[in-house]
Amino acid sequence: MLNEPTEAEGYVLVPINPTPEMLAAWYKIKNGFHYHDEPPPTDTSDVAAYRALLAAARSKLNAE
C-alpha cells in the first residue's frame, strides 16, 4: 500500500505525542525507579531513557 508508513533500517515510527506508557518508561529510567523484584537501572542517562521510551512505543505498536 502506498499510504502505509514504513520503517527504514535504524529508525522506528513513534506517535507525534508520547503515550502514557512511553512517558512512564522514560520516567522509570531517568529517576532510577524499580520494583522490589527488579534490579535498579544501571544507566539513567538521557540516551537510556530515550531508548526505553522508543521500546515502549514499539511494544505498544506491536500489541495493536
C-alpha positions as CSV (number, residue, x, y, z in Angstrom):
1,M,0.0,0.0,0.0
2,L,1.3,3.5,-0.8
3,N,-0.1,5.2,2.3
4,E,1.3,2.8,4.8
5,P,4.2,4.1,6.8
6,T,7.4,2.1,6.6
7,E,10.4,1.9,8.8
8,A,13.9,2.5,7.4
9,E,16.7,0.5,9.0
10,G,17.8,2.1,12.2
11,Y,14.5,4.1,12.6
12,V,11.3,3.5,14.4
13,L,7.9,5.1,14.0
14,V,6.5,6.7,17.1
15,P,3.4,8.7,17.9
16,I,3.6,12.5,17.5
17,N,2.7,12.8,21.2
18,P,4.2,10.4,23.7
19,T,1.7,7.9,25.2
20,P,1.4,7.4,28.9
21,E,3.4,4.1,28.5
22,M,6.2,5.9,26.8
23,L,6.4,8.6,29.4
24,A,6.3,6.0,32.2
25,A,9.3,4.2,30.6
26,W,11.2,7.4,30.3
27,Y,10.4,8.4,33.9
28,K,11.4,5.0,35.3
29,I,14.9,5.2,33.8
30,K,15.6,8.8,34.5
31,N,14.5,8.6,38.1
32,G,16.1,5.2,38.8
33,F,12.7,3.7,39.7
34,H,12.4,0.0,40.0
35,Y,10.0,-2.5,41.7
36,H,11.3,-4.6,44.6
37,D,11.8,-7.6,42.4
38,E,13.7,-5.7,39.7
39,P,17.3,-4.6,39.7
40,P,17.7,-0.8,39.7
41,P,18.6,0.7,36.3
42,T,22.4,1.0,35.9
43,D,22.2,3.7,33.2
44,T,19.9,6.7,34.0
45,S,21.3,8.8,31.1
46,D,19.1,10.7,28.7
47,V,20.0,8.2,26.0
48,A,18.9,5.2,28.1
49,A,15.7,7.0,28.9
50,Y,15.1,7.7,25.2
51,R,15.8,4.1,24.3
52,A,13.2,3.0,26.9
53,L,10.7,5.5,25.5
54,L,11.2,4.1,22.0
55,A,10.9,0.5,23.2
56,A,7.6,1.3,24.9
57,A,6.4,2.9,21.7
58,R,7.4,-0.1,19.7
59,S,5.8,-2.6,22.1
60,K,2.5,-0.7,22.1
61,L,2.6,-0.6,18.3
62,N,3.3,-4.4,18.1
63,A,0.4,-5.0,20.6
64,E,-2.1,-3.3,18.3
